[in-house]
């Protein structure tokens, strides 16, 4: 039996790390201010700490850029 069901957190992180600015902002805007702060802190750690996979670091920085450049 295969599982094609994604958990809500997996869906959220897929959107946040999608490198699609519109998708990043849409996912982020649905969160409470407290969760937004936690997400921003985590994305910052992902983008700057060396222990993350290079692709994860790029995706986290893309998310930060999308959120910083909201119109």
ABEGO torsion letter per residue (X at the ends): XBBABBBAAAAAAAAAAAGBAAAAAAAAAABBAAAAAAAAAAAAAAAABAABBAAAAAAAAAAAAAAAABX
